């Protein structure tokens, strides 16, 4: 059965012409690719577009996968570059970050976050909200390390930087995440008191 095959076996079958093997590979990794894309793009529609582009790029480049790292590491590097390209293009199409509509969106997000706090008490909810408030690079490193369970070396390969740089970036991203959590939860505590 296809689902019991390893990523490498599915890649080999895909390269041999078995299209359903690639479909199995997509099914196996689509949720996490979408989650990463959503961390960057912030909207479901944009995340779906980025995720679809990632799987198309991965399919077209599958022959270049050398097997020196995990397939997921290779795939996540595609997600990262695709999302960054998407954001750069979108940034060129929009006006300055100081634009009033962007401020309204941030205020709306904060208002929605405050309104939903009473309904959502789980730890993962607060962590996910804080991660969404991080810059895309910080969110990516946090997501790869904790949710993707990637090692520093695997993240370094995915991002094309040295493992020591990943360690420093991860430390700084954790600090920023902590600040976001403290700010968000301080507001929660003040509402409860």
ChimeraX attribute file (.defattr): number of C-alpha atoms within 10 A of each C-alpha:
attribute: neighborCount
match mode: 1-to-1
recipient: residues
	/A:1	4
	/A:2	12
	/A:3	12
	/A:4	9
	/A:5	13
	/A:6	12
	/A:7	19
	/A:8	14
	/A:9	14
	/A:10	22
	/A:11	22
	/A:12	16
	/A:13	15
	/A:14	20
	/A:15	15
	/A:16	10
	/A:17	11
	/A:18	13
	/A:19	13
	/A:20	13
	/A:21	22
	/A:22	22
	/A:23	14
	/A:24	19
	/A:25	23
	/A:26	16
	/A:27	11
	/A:28	13
	/A:29	16
	/A:30	17
	/A:31	12
	/A:32	17
	/A:33	26
	/A:34	20
	/A:35	19
	/A:36	27
	/A:37	29
	/A:38	21
	/A:39	25
	/A:40	25
	/A:41	22
	/A:42	15
	/A:43	11
	/A:44	14
	/A:45	11
	/A:46	18
	/A:47	22
	/A:48	18
	/A:49	15
	/A:50	27
	/A:51	25
	/A:52	18
	/A:53	17
	/A:54	25
	/A:55	22
	/A:56	12
	/A:57	15
	/A:58	20
	/A:59	16
	/A:60	10
	/A:61	11
	/A:62	19
	/A:63	12
	/A:64	10
	/A:65	15
	/A:66	10
	/A:67	9
	/A:68	9
	/A:69	13
	/A:70	17
	/A:71	19
	/A:72	17
	/A:73	22
	/A:74	22
	/A:75	19
	/A:76	27
	/A:77	20
	/A:78	22
	/A:79	28
	/A:80	22
	/A:81	14
	/A:82	18
	/A:83	26
	/A:84	18
	/A:85	13
	/A:86	18
	/A:87	17
	/A:88	11
	/A:89	11
	/A:90	12
	/A:91	12
	/A:92	9
	/A:93	9
	/A:94	10
	/A:95	12
	/A:96	10
	/A:97	10
	/A:98	8
	/A:99	10
	/A:100	11
	/A:101	11
	/A:102	14
	/A:103	12
	/A:104	11
	/A:105	11
	/A:106	13
	/A:107	12
	/A:108	12
	/A:109	13
	/A:110	14
	/A:111	11
	/A:112	11
	/A:113	15
	/A:114	15
	/A:115	11
	/A:116	11
	/A:117	17
	/A:118	11
	/A:119	8
	/A:120	12
	/A:121	11
	/A:122	9
	/A:123	8
	/A:124	10
	/A:125	12
	/A:126	18
	/A:127	16
	/A:128	15
	/A:129	15
	/A:130	21
	/A:131	24
	/A:132	19
	/A:133	20
	/A:134	18
	/A:135	13
	/A:136	22
	/A:137	17
	/A:138	22
	/A:139	24
	/A:140	26
	/A:141	25
	/A:142	22
	/A:143	19
	/A:144	20
	/A:145	17
	/A:146	10
	/A:147	13
	/A:148	18
	/A:149	12
	/A:150	19
	/A:151	15
	/A:152	19
	/A:153	17
	/A:154	22
	/A:155	25
	/A:156	20
	/A:157	20
	/A:158	23
	/A:159	22
	/A:160	11
	/A:161	12
	/A:162	13
	/A:163	17
	/A:164	12
	/A:165	12
	/A:166	22
	/A:167	16
	/A:168	11
	/A:169	16
	/A:170	20
	/A:171	15
	/A:172	13
	/A:173	21
	/A:174	17
	/A:175	12
	/A:176	19
	/A:177	23
	/A:178	15
	/A:179	13
	/A:180	20
	/A:181	19
	/A:182	13
	/A:183	12
	/A:184	19
	/A:185	15
	/A:186	12
	/A:187	13
	/A:188	15
	/A:189	9
	/A:190	8
	/A:191	11
	/A:192	8
	/A:193	5
